[in-house]
Amino acid sequence: MTESPQEAYDRGAVQGGIAERLASHDRHFEAINGNLARVADEMHGLRLAVQRLGDAQASDRTTAVTTAAALKAAEDARRAKSESAWTPMARFLAVVGGVVAVISVTYLILRPS
């Protein structure tokens, strides 16, 4: 049985619609694959950014601890120096006390009986 030109046309139109629909699905899948690749690239970038933040946090923590230790050492050194060094007022009082002691001893030794 032979088909009429109209039947052949209808059959071709149906097959062409199916082919176009399959081609549309292929384009859609290619777009999805491209989007997935971009998402994977963005995820990689985010992972690297989070890793850099973690590294920066660890570095900041180390810097803070080192700085605190250095400040404590400097404060201890300053305290030790100020406690062991004589201030001008302390020197003056020591000299006055020494002079008074010498005068007192001299008076006690040389006083008339």
RAQUIFEN-V796655 format. One record per residue. RES is the residue in three letters. PHI is phi in radians with two decimals (NA if undefined). OMEGA is omega in degrees with one decimal (* if undefined). Layout:
RES PHI OMEGA
RES PHI OMEGA
//
This chain:
MET NA -178.3
THR -1.70 -179.8
GLU -1.67 -178.8
SER -1.37 178.2
PRO -1.05 179.0
GLN -1.17 178.4
GLU -1.13 178.2
ALA -1.13 178.4
TYR -1.12 -179.8
ASP -1.05 178.9
ARG -1.09 178.0
GLY -1.14 178.9
ALA -1.14 179.4
VAL -1.14 -179.9
GLN -1.16 177.4
GLY -1.15 177.0
GLY -1.12 178.3
ILE -1.12 180.0
ALA -1.10 179.1
GLU -1.16 178.8
ARG -1.12 177.3
LEU -1.13 178.0
ALA -1.12 177.6
SER -1.10 177.4
HIS -1.12 178.3
ASP -1.08 178.1
ARG -1.11 179.2
HIS -1.12 178.2
PHE -1.13 176.0
GLU -1.10 177.7
ALA -1.14 178.5
ILE -1.11 178.9
ASN -1.07 177.4
GLY -1.12 178.4
ASN -1.14 178.3
LEU -1.11 178.3
ALA -1.14 177.8
ARG -1.15 177.8
VAL -1.10 178.8
ALA -1.09 177.5
ASP -1.11 178.7
GLU -1.12 178.4
MET -1.09 178.5
HIS -1.09 178.3
GLY -1.09 177.9
LEU -1.13 179.0
ARG -1.10 178.0
LEU -1.14 179.0
ALA -1.12 178.6
VAL -1.13 177.9
GLN -1.11 178.4
ARG -1.13 177.1
LEU -1.10 177.7
GLY -1.11 178.3
ASP -1.12 179.2
ALA -1.13 178.7
GLN -1.11 178.7
ALA -1.10 178.8
SER -1.12 178.9
ASP -1.11 179.3
ARG -1.10 178.9
THR -1.10 179.0
THR -1.10 -179.6
ALA -1.12 179.8
VAL -1.15 179.5
THR -1.10 179.6
THR -1.12 178.8
ALA -1.08 179.0
ALA -1.13 179.8
ALA -1.15 178.3
LEU -1.14 178.5
LYS -1.14 178.8
ALA -1.09 179.3
ALA -1.14 178.4
GLU -1.13 177.5
ASP -1.09 178.9
ALA -1.13 178.9
ARG -1.11 179.1
ARG -1.10 -179.4
ALA -1.08 -179.7
LYS -1.20 -177.9
SER -1.25 179.3
GLU -1.36 -178.0
SER -1.63 -178.1
ALA -1.57 178.3
TRP -1.55 174.9
THR -1.44 178.7
PRO -1.02 179.5
MET -1.17 178.4
ALA -1.12 177.8
ARG -1.12 -179.9
PHE -1.06 -179.9
LEU -1.14 177.8
ALA -1.14 178.9
VAL -1.14 179.8
VAL -1.09 178.6
GLY -1.08 177.8
GLY -1.12 179.6
VAL -1.11 179.1
VAL -1.10 179.5
ALA -1.11 179.6
VAL -1.13 179.7
ILE -1.12 -179.7
SER -1.13 179.8
VAL -1.16 179.0
THR -1.11 178.5
TYR -1.10 -178.8
LEU -1.15 -178.7
ILE -1.33 -172.6
LEU -1.68 -175.8
ARG -1.21 178.7
PRO -1.27 -178.3
SER -1.47 *
//
